[in-house]
Amino acid sequence: MNSEISILLIEDDVVDVKIVKRAFKEINITNPLHVVSNGEEALKFLKHEAPYTDRMDAPEPGLILLDLNMPIMDGIAFLDAYRSDPELKHIPSIVLTTSDEERDRRQSYAIGIAGYILKPVGFNEFVDAVRQIDGYWSLCELPVAG
C-alpha cells in the first residue's frame, strides 16, 4: 500500500485494535494508522470537528477500515452518513467485522463499500487477511487526499 496514505480504523474493541496494529507490524505496513472507537467519533475525525481540528493529527485518510458492531453509531449508520457527504464519499472503505449477516453485507455494499471481510479468528489468518488487503490496495490508484 502507498505508505503515504493514512488509514482510519474504526473499531471499539481494544483487543482487535491491538491485533490490527500487530498485523500491520508483522507485514511491515508503515502507513499512519488513526483509531477511533465508533462512527460518531469517525465523522468528527473526517470533518475535523473537535477534538480533531488539527489536520496534522487528523489527516484525511486514504482508506477506512471499520467494524460494524460498535456503540453510539454503528458501522452501517456511519457508512450511510459518510457516503452521503459529498466531501467524504470519495474515501474508500472496507468493512472488517465478525458479522456474517447477509443483511449487513447487502446494506454495506449498497452504501458503496469497497470490500467486506470477516475477521478471522486466529492471528495468522488475520495477518493473511491484512496482507491481502495490503496487496490489493497496493495495486489500486487512490484519490489524492484533499
Secondary structure by P-SEA (a helix, b strand, c coil): ccccbbbbbbcccaaaaaaaaaaaaaaccccbbbbbccaaaaaaaaacccccccccccccccbbbbbcccccccaaaaaaaaaaccccccbbbbbbcccccaaaaaaaaaacccccccccccaaaaaaaaaaaaaaaaaccccccc
